[in-house]
Amino acid sequence: MSLFGLPAWIKPHLFKEKKFKDLTSREISELKTSIGAYSPMDPDVSVVIPAWNEENNIFRTLSTLSNSRTRYKVEIVVINNNSTDGTQQVLDTLGVRNYMQRVQGTPFARQMGLEMAKGKYHLCADSDTFYPPDWIDLMVAPMERDPGITGVYGNYSFIPPENQGRFGLWLYEKFAGIAIMIRKKNREYLNVYGFNMGFVTKVGLDNGGFKVSGSRVYANIVGSDYENEAEDGRMALNLKKTGRLQHVTDSKATVFTSPRRLLDDGSITKAFFNRAKRQLNGMRDYLGIAKN
């Protein structure tokens, strides 16, 4: 992805320097109208978003999704995971179909979303991520084309913090891309992230869903980590019980997400070296090399 800036499609959805309360009545009305087209009674595709205290992010995500170019009937569903801010008010104001999950944690939110989804295909999104116009169709295409493909995952880039460039993030993305290629052989489930994955809904349900031991917290919780089993990786393993995963590499399917989990390490540089160290430590497993 570009070293120098963001793609043109993303810019109308940035709402720079605006919180939800700063939106004009016209902006809210336009958002509500565009989102309203994504609530069919019999959807082909369900796009499901878990949210915890995201009142000033999720309207941007919804703005991108409601600007999709798709040939499918698509529903957008948000699972409010016990938010204590104005997230629920945002969802109600914009007319988004939503459910409250009182049990805290992304596995519980994603599992409820899976159980509530009506579409044949299920796409997982996050409330701090921007989705390009062709994302839905490009993610669904491999599963529709080949019944042996039960799940898909895509590429991602980061939106730089205000007044910062993308160079450090670009380097991190290049390294992550190499790790993805290496892990495909023996640890492909580690490539699958909940903000940019999809699967055949029935297969996901029948094979165990997102249920894990323990529960991860959200990226917007300071100190969030990966110590507990990840629900996205668990779903990937479940999907592989009866089929294959497909990596969607088309650049038009690359999503842009917040770097806030990286910044928990203190800086992009620290995040790069911490994750590089972890990846190198796991290289034997990725390549299937026997340990002495």
BELVENJO-V102078 format. One record per backbone hydrogen bond with DSSP energy under -1.0 kcal/mol. CO is the residue of the C=O (numbers start at 0). NH is the residue of the N-H. E is the energy in kcal/mol with one decimal. If there is no record, write none. Layout:
co: (CO;CO)
nh: (NH;NH)
e: (E;E)
This chain:
co: (6;9;10;14;18;19;23;24;25;26;27;28;29;30;31;34;37;43;44;45;46;47;48;50;53;53;56;56;57;58;59;60;61;63;64;72;72;74;76;77;78;79;79;85;86;87;88;89;90;96;98;104;105;106;107;108;109;110;111;112;119;120;121;122;125;127;129;131;132;133;134;135;136;139;140;141;145;147;149;150;151;152;154;156;160;165;166;167;168;169;170;171;172;173;174;175;176;177;178;182;186;187;188;192;195;196;197;198;199;200;201;202;203;204;207;215;217;220;229;230;231;232;233;234;235;237;238;243;243;245;249;250;254;255;256;258;261;262;266;267;268;269;270;271;272;273;274;275;276;277;279;281;282;283)
nh: (9;12;13;17;21;22;27;28;29;30;31;32;33;34;35;37;75;120;74;122;76;124;78;80;56;57;59;60;61;62;63;64;65;66;67;43;44;46;48;98;50;81;100;89;90;91;92;93;95;77;79;108;109;110;111;112;113;114;115;116;200;45;198;47;128;257;255;134;68;137;138;139;140;143;144;145;148;243;199;245;197;247;254;256;163;169;170;171;172;173;174;175;176;177;178;179;180;181;182;186;189;190;191;195;153;123;151;121;203;204;205;206;208;207;210;105;220;223;233;234;235;236;237;238;239;240;241;149;150;152;252;253;156;129;158;262;264;265;270;271;272;273;274;275;276;277;278;279;280;281;282;285;286;288)
e: (-1.1;-1.6;-1.3;-1.7;-1.7;-1.5;-2.3;-2.3;-2.6;-2.2;-2.7;-2.2;-2.3;-2.7;-1.8;-2.3;-2.0;-2.2;-2.6;-3.3;-2.8;-2.4;-2.9;-3.1;-2.0;-2.7;-1.4;-1.4;-2.7;-1.6;-1.9;-2.4;-2.4;-1.3;-1.4;-2.8;-2.1;-3.0;-2.7;-1.9;-2.6;-1.6;-2.7;-2.1;-2.3;-2.5;-2.7;-2.2;-2.4;-2.2;-2.8;-1.9;-2.9;-2.2;-2.1;-2.2;-2.2;-2.2;-1.9;-1.4;-2.2;-2.8;-2.1;-2.6;-1.1;-1.0;-2.1;-1.7;-2.9;-2.3;-2.2;-2.1;-2.1;-2.0;-2.3;-2.1;-2.1;-2.5;-2.0;-1.8;-2.3;-3.1;-1.8;-2.7;-1.8;-3.2;-2.2;-2.0;-2.6;-2.1;-2.2;-2.7;-2.1;-1.6;-2.2;-2.2;-1.7;-2.0;-2.6;-2.4;-1.9;-2.3;-1.0;-2.0;-2.0;-2.7;-2.7;-2.9;-2.3;-2.4;-2.9;-2.1;-2.4;-1.0;-1.2;-1.4;-1.9;-1.9;-2.1;-2.2;-2.1;-2.2;-2.3;-2.7;-1.6;-1.2;-1.1;-1.8;-1.5;-1.9;-2.3;-1.3;-2.5;-3.5;-2.4;-2.3;-1.7;-1.6;-2.2;-2.5;-2.2;-2.6;-2.3;-2.5;-2.1;-1.6;-2.5;-2.5;-2.1;-1.4;-1.2;-2.0;-2.2;-2.4)
